[in-house]
Amino acid sequence: MNARKLIPVLGVTFILSVSASTSAQQKGADTELLARLERLASESDSKVRNLTGGPKGKWLLHQRKVNRLIDQLKSGQPVDPKEIDEILAEHSR
């Protein structure tokens, strides 16, 4: 009789521990992404200060996109992975 009660309790405990672990991993990934985006914003800021004309406008737009993604992540809103990839590719050009 005790075994019948023990198995469901162990199953629920396992499910809860897995979901908590997944949540912690997701937060760690978000933190790493946020740190990387903040570095990109900082690099963009230095480029904006040193450029003029068209290139400066390009970097201002890029900086705005990066800052918008940072704001979305900080507020807990979902961010499209394709948009992140586009920003990273745009920054490396």
N, C-alpha and C positions, 0 to 999 in steps of 0.2 A: 504494500500500500504506500509506503514512503517513497519507493522508487517511482511510482506513478506521479507523485507530486514533485519529486526532485528533477526529473527530466524536463518538464516545461519551465521550471524556474531556471535551470541551467541554460536552456535555449534562449529565454528572454534576456538573461544576463549577457550571453554571448552577443546577441543582436545589439543590445545597448552599447556594449563595449566597442563593437565594430563601428557603429555609427558615430560614437564619440571620437574614435581614432580618425575616421574619415574627415570629420569636421575639423579636427586639429590640423590634419595635413592640408586641407583646403585653406585654412587661415594662414598657414606657413607659406603656401604658394602665393597667396594674395599679398602677403608682406614682402616677399621677394620681388614680385612684379611691381609693387608700389615703390620699392626702393630703386628699382631699375628705371622706372618712369620718372622718378624725381631726379635721378642722375641725368636723364635725357633732357629734362626741363632746365636743369642747371647749365648743361652744355649749350642748349639752344639760347639761353639768356646771354651767355658770353659771346656767342656768334652774333646775336642781334646787336649787342653793344659795339661790335667791331665792324659791322658791315653797313653799307648804304644802298639805296636804290632798290632794284628788283630783288637781289639776293636777300636783303634785309626783310622785304615783304614776305618772301618765301619762308624765312625762318620765323617771322612773327606768326604766320599762319600755323606753322608746324608746332610752335610753342603753345599756341592756343589749343590745338588738338590734344597735345600731351597733358596740359593742365586740366582739360575737360575730363580726360580719362582718369586722372588722379582724383578729381573731385567725385567722379562716379564710384570709384573703388572705395574711397573713404566713407562715402555715404551708404555703402552696401548695395548699390544698384548693380544689376548685371551688366557686364561688358562683353561685347561681341569679340570672340577670339580673332576673327578676320580683321577687325579694326585695329587690334593690338599688333598683329603681324604687319599691317600696312604702315602703321606708325614706325615700327622698328625698321622696316625696309626703307622708308622715306628718310629716316634719320641717318642711315648708313650711306646714303648717296653723297 
